[in-house]
């Protein structure tokens, strides 16, 4: 089904989308690393088609840049992302950077425990080659039992290192809900 989406993108702008656009799924997966291991997508999500909707799509072959703009919505199973603009930068035919901007950019998923996970920021930058993710501007990660927020949240996927940064207006805030007694 994802190949159908790629063909539709090609029809809409007259140019073939890059082969590595199939890696768009990584934007969903990289956000999952920000919370505990149990916070992974539903197993059946990866078997669902990826659907991309945008007001406009453009591929600049010379700059190796694919831009989706205007009410961009990407979904696969329980995963959803919405943004005003998503840019995919390519290097040697592979995605080197995914940059999304929104007011704010929204991301949601249902994890293996059936719990919702939500992330939002004004901008997200994911560099798959370096395995690094940044949420910038009013960044937050929320689950029913915990929340992390700050001006910026950086995550190194290889080392599982999270760095949250605040500023004068917005300090880093972590909220952990107590476990409900049975």
C-alpha angles and dihedrals in degrees: 000000000000088000088058089054090051091050090050090051089051091051092049096055103020094239131097113254115236118271089236092061083091084074089069086101087072091074087065095044097047092058090056091065091066095078134044121303091261088064098084128128122274108277092240093055093081089055093054124092119261111236122197124190125178138151089237141011128191133178119198105197094188093055093034090230129139115196127193114188143175119040093350112194123180123181140173118173107310093348119103133175127179128184142150092237137012121184124191113200115200130205120185090347094306130102107259097173139013113198121185128181129188147148078267116339107231129207128178138171141163111239129216090270090057091250122135119243119197132185130181138175138145089251139015125196120189122183107190095186090057092032091229130139129191129189109197132193120018089358119186140169117196136187125164090260102039146019134196121191138168142130090277136013119191123189130190106203095196095055098027088231117155121195118186119189129194133189137209092286099038122032120192110274128194120186121187118185117218117250113262113248115239 
